[in-house]
Amino acid sequence: MPRGCRMQRCSPTAPGIDSPDYVWNKVQGEELLALRAKGNAQDGAVAYTVCKGCHGTGAPGDEAGYYPRLAGQHATVLIKQFADVRSGQRDNPKMYPFANEHVITPQEMADIAVYLQGLPSPPQHGAGPGTNLARGETLYRQNCVDCHGAHGEGNATEFYPRLQGQQYRYLLRQATHIRDGVRRNAHPDMVNSISDFSGEDLQALIDYISHRKPKDAG
């Protein structure tokens, strides 16, 4: 354990995409426990209190892109990301102290995920500038549809996130980190899909995605 580091505040490290032992979604341990648990949205609303300081009431995230919109996200995706942060496969030292096993149980992970999945997506969010949507749509159709769906709806069964209504700056930062190998729990297929994207292409793609609105957003 690093010197001067309390156990509950030190992020662990697990093999990521830079490791030959990396498996994108090896469902086991706490992730498996949370997925098997029956989530309770009312309990999740209470447990979510610890998350409000960053993700906000109603989980809208922020337009600056530091915190993602969690409202309406698939529960399976939320549980996977929760588990990846807890295991150290996804590096997030800011979130870890609020999400580790000393604060949140696997049952509470399931409760929070079900609560967030059921939240409505506000119609307004931090969309991109809309300057090259045609190019972005072409790139999306060529590279993203198979996993994230025709409208960015994602796939709960396959743990692919819903991208509709997500904050533009957050998406752009995460896509850049995935392309550049910084986000260690990235899906290898996505890394391969965008590895050759220029900054311009990546911005066009994310701009297009950020303008896809969930049906419940009106």
Phi and psi in degrees as a GROMACS rama.xvg file:
@    title "Ramachandran Plot"
@    xaxis  label "Phi"
@    yaxis  label "Psi"
@TYPE xy
-57.562  145.089  PRO-2
-59.208  136.345  ARG-3
73.1777  16.4432  GLY-4
-111.319  124.775  CYS-5
-76.7376  145.246  ARG-6
-55.0398  -43.6874  MET-7
-74.782  -8.1949  GLN-8
-113.816  0.482033  ARG-9
-96.743  120.6  CYS-10
-71.7637  130.215  SER-11
-75.0874  175.732  PRO-12
-131.705  127.635  THR-13
-120.725  158.714  ALA-14
-55.1632  128.766  PRO-15
-111.212  -165.554  GLY-16
-64.0506  -17.5171  ILE-17
-83.1956  1.42686  ASP-18
-110.279  142.806  SER-19
-67.4247  -15.4135  PRO-20
-91.109  4.43199  ASP-21
-70.3922  132.571  TYR-22
-125.695  125.387  VAL-23
-58.6438  -47.2686  TRP-24
-143.514  76.4118  ASN-25
-85.8246  93.7342  LYS-26
-70.2551  107.235  VAL-27
-160.078  177.045  GLN-28
56.4195  -134.496  GLY-29
-66.0797  -33.0211  GLU-30
-61.7584  -45.3827  GLU-31
-63.1233  -42.9964  LEU-32
-60.7926  -43.9391  LEU-33
-68.4465  -38.3561  ALA-34
-67.4673  -32.3583  LEU-35
-79.2924  -22.5615  ARG-36
-71.0872  150.226  ALA-37
-90.7453  108.364  LYS-38
-70.028  142.842  GLY-39
-117.005  114.923  ASN-40
-64.0121  -36.0131  ALA-41
-65.9187  -43.7455  GLN-42
-65.5595  -35.7631  ASP-43
-63.6193  -35.8265  GLY-44
-62.8782  -36.4213  ALA-45
-71.746  -46.7938  VAL-46
-65.7684  -28.1884  ALA-47
-66.1119  -14.9902  TYR-48
-50.6282  -37.4874  THR-49
-68.7031  -16.7685  VAL-50
-95.9796  -15.6814  CYS-51
-61.0745  -33.6728  LYS-52
-56.7033  -32.7648  GLY-53
-102.464  -47.5887  CYS-54
-88.1219  -13.5084  HIS-55
84.2749  160.2  GLY-56
-65.6715  126.751  THR-57
83.4346  0.654582  GLY-58
54.8332  48.5608  ALA-59
-79.9591  -15.7248  PRO-60
73.2884  -165.326  GLY-61
-137.272  148.109  ASP-62
-66.8074  -22.5573  GLU-63
-69.7133  -15.5943  ALA-64
89.4723  11.0428  GLY-65
-79.8034  -33.1575  TYR-66
-127.281  131.05  TYR-67
-76.3972  156.139  PRO-68
-71.8413  125.793  ARG-69
-104.494  -18.8135  LEU-70
-59.3267  126.251  ALA-71
83.7128  -0.865256  GLY-72
-72.4749  148.863  GLN-73
-60.0494  135.169  HIS-74
-59.8658  -38.1076  ALA-75
-63.1105  -39.8515  THR-76
-64.5685  -44.6434  VAL-77
-61.8145  -42.5596  LEU-78
-64.1017  -43.5941  ILE-79
-60.0362  -46.2045  LYS-80
-67.2626  -38.7383  GLN-81
-55.1968  -51.1789  PHE-82
-64.9946  -37.4677  ALA-83
-66.0701  -37.76  ASP-84
-66.014  -42.9371  VAL-85
-65.7581  -35.8401  ARG-86
-82.0842  -20.0118  SER-87
93.8381  9.37413  GLY-88
-78.1374  -28.0645  GLN-89
-111.862  120.31  ARG-90
-77.9944  114.287  ASP-91
-151.747  73.8757  ASN-92
-62.6084  -22.864  PRO-93
-74.5223  -36.3359  LYS-94
-81.8832  -33.0514  MET-95
-52.6266  -44.2967  TYR-96
-60.2236  -24.7255  PRO-97
-94.4387  -11.4026  PHE-98
-118.693  -2.51287  ALA-99
-76.3313  174.998  ASN-100
-65.9631  -15.6589  GLU-101
-80.4351  -13.1114  HIS-102
-114.218  -43.1531  VAL-103
-125.968  130.668  ILE-104
-88.0093  164.317  THR-105
-57.2899  -36.4786  PRO-106
-63.0204  -41.5629  GLN-107
-68.4147  -31.3663  GLU-108
-58.5583  -45.2074  MET-109
-65.8277  -40.8775  ALA-110
-63.2902  -47.3767  ASP-111
-62.6856  -42.7817  ILE-112
-61.6339  -43.3317  ALA-113
-67.3603  -39.9954  VAL-114
-60.5424  -47.7148  TYR-115
-66.9448  -39.6945  LEU-116
-58.9187  -33.9532  GLN-117
-84.6734  -5.23884  GLY-118
-75.6117  141.897  LEU-119
-71.4326  152.612  PRO-120
-94.5854  115.511  SER-121
-58.387  144.662  PRO-122
-66.7981  -27.6271  PRO-123
-97.8458  135.054  GLN-124
-156.687  176.592  HIS-125
-78.2014  79.7266  GLY-126
-77.8297  160.1  ALA-127
-72.8497  179.646  GLY-128
-69.0494  -18.6481  PRO-129
73.1786  28.6071  GLY-130
-91.6709  -18.0186  THR-131
-144.514  51.3428  ASN-132
-68.3242  -33.1899  LEU-133
-63.9048  -44.1696  ALA-134
-65.0613  -40.8502  ARG-135
-62.789  -40.0447  GLY-136
-65.0073  -41.9064  GLU-137
-59.3791  -46.4039  THR-138
-63.7451  -39.201  LEU-139
-64.7736  -46.6094  TYR-140
-62.8218  -33.0302  ARG-141
-80.3778  -27.577  GLN-142
-124.63  -19.0411  ASN-143
-120.617  -20.8121  CYS-144
-59.4329  -41.1314  VAL-145
-58.2816  -34.4355  ASP-146
-99.7789  -46.0271  CYS-147
-94.808  -3.25126  HIS-148
87.4896  161.974  GLY-149
-62.269  -28.1435  ALA-150
-120.529  17.126  HIS-151
76.4588  22.4316  GLY-152
-78.3452  -12.6961  GLU-153
72.5545  -168.076  GLY-154
-149.709  105.67  ASN-155
-63.112  -38.2523  ALA-156
-65.6121  -36.429  THR-157
-95.4627  2.84393  GLU-158
69.8505  23.5216  PHE-159
-90.23  127.621  TYR-160
-70.2163  151.82  PRO-161
-76.1594  123.918  ARG-162
-99.7824  -16.5022  LEU-163
-55.8188  134.353  GLN-164
73.0442  8.24133  GLY-165
-79.2491  154.653  GLN-166
-67.5512  131.127  GLN-167
-56.965  -50.0732  TYR-168
-66.5768  -33.7583  ARG-169
-66.2819  -47.9981  TYR-170
-58.8685  -42.9048  LEU-171
-65.4078  -41.0077  LEU-172
-64.5666  -44.3719  ARG-173
-67.4174  -41.3475  GLN-174
-63.3214  -38.8227  ALA-175
-65.2064  -42.7824  THR-176
-63.8763  -38.1304  HIS-177
-68.3638  -45.6556  ILE-178
-59.6624  -39.4825  ARG-179
-91.437  4.27274  ASP-180
77.9998  14.5562  GLY-181
-81.1763  -38.7051  VAL-182
-83.8681  108.964  ARG-183
-80.4375  -11.8961  ARG-184
-103.121  24.3808  ASN-185
-69.7827  152.613  ALA-186
-75.911  128.463  HIS-187
-56.5641  -35.0679  PRO-188
-64.9191  -36.0991  ASP-189
-71.1048  -39.2353  MET-190
-57.996  -45.8778  VAL-191
-63.3422  -36.7498  ASN-192
-67.3556  -35.2402  SER-193
-114.667  8.35597  ILE-194
-61.3949  -29.2723  SER-195
-99.5499  6.60825  ASP-196
-68.9429  135.574  PHE-197
-75.7429  167.778  SER-198
-59.2442  -37.1628  GLY-199
-64.6858  -45.2236  GLU-200
-65.0202  -41.3104  ASP-201
-63.9493  -41.4461  LEU-202
-64.6085  -40.3734  GLN-203
-64.5332  -43.2397  ALA-204
-60.9743  -50.5175  LEU-205
-68.7743  -33.9147  ILE-206
-58.4489  -47.8474  ASP-207
-60.9246  -47.0513  TYR-208
-59.9253  -40.9966  ILE-209
-66.7827  -13.7128  SER-210
-95.5814  2.74435  HIS-211
-84.3881  118.991  ARG-212
-100.89  138.426  LYS-213
-63.7863  152.538  PRO-214
-60.4087  -34.0804  LYS-215
-77.7149  -1.92164  ASP-216
-88.2071  -7.61589  ALA-217
